[in-house]
Structures are given as structure tokens and as C-alpha cells.
Amino acid sequence: MAEQQSAPIQLVQGVLTLSAPLWPTLDSFIVGENAKTLQQLTAWLQAASPTVSYLTGEASSGKTHLAQAILSQHSQQGLPCAFISAKDSAGLRPERLQGMEQLSLICIDDADRLLVKPAWRTAIEQLVSLMRDSGGMILLVQRTAAAYDQLLGLNFSLVALSNDAEKRQLLLERAQQRSIQLSKEVTNWLMKLYAEDIGQLMHVLAYLDHGSMTLKHPITLPFAKKLLLQS
């Protein structure tokens, strides 16, 4: 059972039952130039050693998507997991990590935001030490791998999509996940205007989805232009 989506920590145990839309899957991750990285990450998960590793990459490289997909896969195998988001860590205290050493896998997204805080770094180091004995793993998701003596591990680095065909595939898959019907002309227009920045492209898709549901109007090209260019 998961906590509410707004909570920075989401515990997942057994079958994934989130109140929010289902997390991404590995099948929906557009590999691009990351095939070797994904292979190495899979090997680490199977070996369960070392205890802590990093998933790094530039913005819009798919770090959070891949981390959540891994947790989704683990949870469906009946393994207890946790996803911790540090993007909005207000109200989140290091004490929340107590007892989590019994989990199979913990992913901390934007971990660098916590590791710069001494109390958090100490708490994470203590958790890693306990998980070495329990056989669990921690994946720290951030821009670059930190060099803390107590948190040495492997680094799996992702690169953002650069091929337009892959970006188009990603756009269409995200639209399908949201049950959005994107016509070819809308897809072409979005790619022309926003494909250079994958993060912005995904934000635009979410904005169109929200506008379509709010105004109860299908996403046609005139509607998309009016919503995005005149808002």
C-alpha cells in the first residue's frame, strides 16, 4: 500500500497499488544510447552488490523514469521497496529512514539535495551500513556521482535522447499512457516546436492533457495552438 502521491516517500510492497497513475515500466523506457548502462544496472540488481550505487545523467535523460520502473518491477516480484523524492523535501526528516534497512531496494531521487545536508548524509550512510548486513540495495539518483567515503559504489550514467525518432516514440508512448489520442499533425507540430528539450516536451504534453480534461475538448491542432501559444 502506498502513501498519498504528495508524500515524499512511497512504500511499495507486493503488487504495486498506488493511488496515483501507475509508475513507468522498463518496457516503456526508451533505451536510445543507454543499452550498455541498462545492462550493467540490471546486472547490479541481480548481484545485489555493492549495496549502494548511483544513477546519474543530465536533465531529461530518464533517471526518474528508470528508477520508478525498476521499483515497479521489484514490487511486482513481491519485494518490499521504497521511493524517496528529495525534490520537495520540506517536512521530510532523516528519521524517516529508520527501519527501512529491511527493504529490498530503496531509490532516492535527487539524492544530492539531501547529501549536502550533514544530518541526511549521516542517516543515509547509517542506512547503507545496515543494508550491507540485510542484503538490500540503495540507488542514489542525481546529476553526478558524489564522492563520499561511506557511499562508494557503481555509477550508471544515462544520456538524454538525441534522435528525433526516439523522441517521437517517447512522446507517443507517454500520450498512450495518459490515454491521449495524438493525431499525426499534432505530433508533428509538437515535435517541431519542443523536441529540442525532452523535459519541456513532456511538460507540454501534461499541460495539453490537463487543458483537454478541464475544457472537455479533444486535442486537435487548433486547440493545441490556442492553449499553448495564446495562454
N, C-alpha and C positions, 0 to 999 in steps of 0.2 A: 504494500500500500504506500502510495507516495504522499508527501506533504503537498500543500497547495502550490501551484505553479509560481507564485510570487516569492515563496520561501527560497533562500539561497542554497539550502541543502535539500536534495531529493533522494530519499532512500528507496531503493528498489529491491524487492525480494521475491523470488519466484517469478511468476508470469508478470510481465510489465503491465501495470494498471495505473496509468497516470490520468489525472483529471484533465490535463491539457492534451492537445493533439499528440498522437504517438511520436516518439522520437524517431530520428532518421535510422535507416538500416544500412548495413555495409553494401548491400546491392545498389542503393541509391547514391553511393559515394562515387563521384566522377574521378577516376584514378588519374587520368592525364599522365604527367611525368612522374607520378608518385608510386609506380608499381613496386619498385625495389623497397621503398620506405614502408609500404603497406605489408610487404612480405616479411621484412625484418620485425615490424611491430607485431605481426601475427606470431612469429617465432618466439618473441619475448613473452607474449601472453601464454603460450603453450608451455614454455620452460619455467615460467613464474620466478625468474631470476634475471637480473638483480631485483631487489624489492622496489626500488624507485627508478623511474625513467622519465624522460621529457618528450613531449610532442610539441615541436616548435615550427614556426613559419610566419611569413608576413601576413598582414591583414587580408582577409578573404581567401585564404589558402585552404579553408575547410577544416581547421583544427577542431573547433567545437562540434561540427557535424560528425567528424570521425570519432571523437571521444564519446559522444552520445550514442553513436551506432554500436560502438564496442560494448558499452554498458547495456544497451538493449539486447545484444546477443548474449551477454553473460546472464542477464536476468532471465531470459527465456530458457537458459540451461539450468535454472534453479539456483544460481549462485547469488548470494547477497552482495549488493553493490551500493555505492553512493556517488552522486554527482554534486559537487560543490562549486557554485559560481561566485567568483570574487568581484564580478562587475559591479554589483551593488552590495557591498559588504557592510553597510550601515546596520547596526544591531547584531551582526554576526560576531560571536566571541570564540576565541581559541578553545574554550572549554567544550564547545560542541563536538570536538574531535574525540573526547573521552569515550572509550568503549568501542570505537569504530575499528579497532585493530582486529576484531573478529570478522570483519567483512572480507570478501574475496578480492574486490577491486574498488579502488577509490580514484575518481578523476577530479582534479581541482582545476577549474577553468580560470584563466587569467591569474595563475598562481603567483606570478611576480608581484602582483598588487599586495599579496599577503606576506610574501617572503621578505619584503623590505621592512616589515614590522617585527622587531625582536621577539615580542611575545608569540606572534604567529609562527615565526621561524622555529622557535624553540618547541612549540606544540607539534609542528609538522615533523621536526627531527625526532621527537619522542615517539610519535605515531609510527614513523618508519622503523625505528628500533624495535618496537613491539611487533610490528608486522613481519619483521625478519624471522621472528620465532613462530608466528602463526601461519606463515606461508602466503600471506596476502600481498597485494601489489598496489602501488600508487603511481598514477600517471599525472605528471605536472604539465599542464597545457599553458604555453606562453609564447611570447615572441622569440626569445632566445633562451638557451640553456644557461642557468645560473651556475656559479662555481662555488657552492657551499660544501665544505669538507664532509659534513654529515649527510649530504644529499647527492652523492656522486652516483651516476647511473648512465644508462644509454641515452642517446639523443636521436629521436626520429624526426627528421626535418621535412616539412612539406613545402612545395612550391605552388603558387597560385596558377590557375588555368590561364593559358596564353592563346590557345587555339579557339577560334570563333565557333567551330563546330562543337567543341566540348562545352563552351559557354552556352550555346543554344540548347544543347542536350540538357544541361543543368537547369536552365530556365524552364524548359518544358516539363522536366521531372518535378520541379518544385510546384509548378502550376497544377500538375496532376495530383500531387499530394494534397493540395488545397482544394481539389475538385473544381479547378478553374478551367474553363474552356477558352483557350487562346487561339484565335484564328491565325492563319499564316501572315496576314497583313499586320496584325497587331504585334506578332512575334518579330517580324522584320523591322517594324518601327522601333520597338523597344531595344532591339539589338543595335540598331543604327545610333541611337541616342545614348545608351547606357552601358554597352558591353565592355567598355574600357575598364570599368570598375565593377567587379562582380558583387561586392558588398552593396553598392548603390542599386544595381540591377535587382537584387533580392529585396531590397527595401522598397523599390518601386513596385514590385510585384505584390508585396504585402499591402502597400498603400492602395493599389488598384482593387485588391480583394476586399479591403475594408470599405472602400468607396462603393463598390458594387453591391455589397451586402446592405450598407446603410441606405443607399438610394434605390435599392432593389432594381438595378439596371444591369444588363449583361455588359461585359467588357468588349464593346465594339471599338473601332479605331476612333470615331468622333468622340465617344465617351472618354476614352483614354487621353486623347489630346486635350479635351476640355478640363479633365480632372488634374492632369499633370502640368499643363502649360498655362492654365488660367487661374490656378489656385494660389 
